[in-house]
Amino acid sequence: MIPRHFFIALSILLATVLGMSIYVWHMRGRAAATPVPSVNSGPVVAPVAGNTERVTLFVAYDDIGILRAQAAQIPMPSVRQQRAEEVLRALIALYLDKSSPHPLPPGSDIRSVYLVDPGLAVIDVNAAFADGHRSGVLAEELTVASLIQTLSANIPGILKVKILVEGKQRETLAGHADLSNFFDVSAVNQLASQLQSIQ
Amino acid sequence: MPSISRRVGEALGHPVVPSPAAHPCSCGDNRPRPSGPRVLVWRKPSAVRPGKARHPRYPWPRLFFLLSILLFLSVPLRAAPEKHLAVYSTVANYSLPIVQRQGRDYIGLLELLEPLGTVSAKADGLHWRLRYNNILGEFTVDKTRARVQGRDADLSAKFLMENGRGLVPLASLNSLLPRFLSGPANLHEESDRLFIGNVATHFTASVAPDDPSHLVFQFTAPVNPSVATEPGKLHLTFNHEPLTAPASPTLTFASKTIPTAAYSEGNGAAEITVTTNVPLMAGFSNDGRTITLAPAKSLPAATVASKPAMPAPQNVQGAQSPPTPSSTPRRYFAIVDASHGGADRGEALSPTLAEKDVTLAFARHLRQELESRGITTLVLRDSDANLSLDDRAFFANTTHAAVYIALHAASSGHGVRIYTALLPYADATDDDRGPFRSWPTAQASSIPMSLVAASSVAEALKREEITVRTLTAPLRPLNNIVTAAIAVEVAPPASDVSALAAPDYQQLIAGAVANGIAAIRAQLAAVP
């Protein structure tokens, strides 16, 4: 025979468990209905301060499929690696603008640029950059050539470039441009020359 | 129609007599018998008394029993015919039964690989190991992931094992077989046909220039189809030949006698149905590589065999010299690679148009155009299968073709862009060593010929007033190909992306690309 007080306590506990379950289920539904921002595009690093410098950005134009050299005045730190990151971030900022001639997906960013002597640069872009990139040989080639040409034009001494996505190697940018190998900067320079002329 | 029981009786050599139970009106009276099929029942000879029919005392249980047997026996006859997979390979052509499990088509992997090489299998609990020519595959019952040579391979459905026999989903063969065979495998799932290696037989059809009532089929390999006729149609059925579709399944001809022909596949066979308004006869020549269809009265069988094959297709660039024979004869002069495929859809050109579909259709057009100029062509991806970039390069290199053409499509820009390889950075460790080429820069020595090919194709496109641009691109597998290699990216002529799927536009570009390749055929052939 179960004592009466024990039976009452057990009933209260079961009722509590049931109530909590209903409450958790309700909260779960609300959480699922709340939209989560896909990419946090807010700044996470303080903007670079200091002297501004004139740099050359090689900007892609999708409408006619060319690269154009474009001067820009941006704050440039003294450390070579930071300079490389800033010049590429300036280029990305241009592409993220509403009136961009070569739109990149929202949230695209340069995570880091590593300069390894002799002459190796590793550009690490974030997942948003590659995951949402438009597919197509020319569209991807313009992005790659724009990044590498801009980097090599403003940071002397770079001979080869590797592009990583979220720190990892990826076979292609968006199905076409090969990212599995090191880019030969001199070959990309020639490609940039081809891309700067409308045949 | 004889009943099942009658057939059973005849087959056993026993006499067959009408059953009084089934035919109560047969026992002496003269009333007319009901119309409809007669049901005959076999009885043991000892139970039959000649000249005297016997009434059973309780006919209904016996009748019920017999009807049950009839019903039971008729079920297998009414079931759908057993499906078979037709397999074409360089080693053997054969067919295997397809089994249906859980609503999907499955095939025995051991039986499939057995004719192709040395194969053994061992079941160990839920695990099944298969070894094919020293390549080990490991499968687990009810799992959709297998391991082949230590690498994961995804199956489209669960692996099954029945009495030690490993069953894999048919739809997985496109991705699974290349791992074992180290070569391409194209499954035509709708028609249950599997092509292993470069075995496809292609064909062209055209009206004979000197007589529009003659239709000439040219095949890349000897064929021996069965020929059947019906009013207004002639069917060529290829049960044993790895025949593949032309660029367009329906071919139209400028002939009043033979206006159209249609290609179709199904039940492990290919069929060409020719529409005609006169009785036709088929004549074989050129060792079975040419079939000529002509009105019955004008094609005596005796003359067919001696009839020369269709004149060799004229080179568009008539001034070009014929190709110089190389030391080793090439089976295929050109490799056409329809980029993407399978799960890799390429660019979404529109909500309903994927790049992989455009490239495949374009590849088939290009093959037809090249073949019509006498250039033997292999389409690397001739179905909705996916090949890795390494596999594409491997197959292109091992075929020893003179030129490799990768096809892409894009929604941005206009006209056509032709790419040659942008070689990656090569340091000292990437140098060629003896006969071995560095994989990332294998194209290096062929760059000059690739540029010649790109230039020739660009000129041919310009002649058709198509906007064209030549560039280098970091586009694999161009840099891994050891022969002349270009990529052709087709963009719409104007802002309408749907034009990319238009056969006329594809035909125009394919024709121009083929002209460009034909123009430098001699130069390409001269390269060893």
Interface residues (C-beta under 8 A of the other chain):
Chain A: D62 G65 R134 S135 G136 V137 L138 A139 E141 V144 L159 K160 E171 T172 G175 H176 A177 D178 S180 N181 F182 F183 D184 V185 A187 V188 Q190 L191 Q194 L195 Q199
Chain B: H340 D344 G346 E347 A348 E355 L389 H408 A410 S411 S412 G413 R417 Y419 L422 L423 P424 Y425 A426 P440 V468 R469 T470 L471 T472 A473 P474 L475 R476 N479 A487 E489
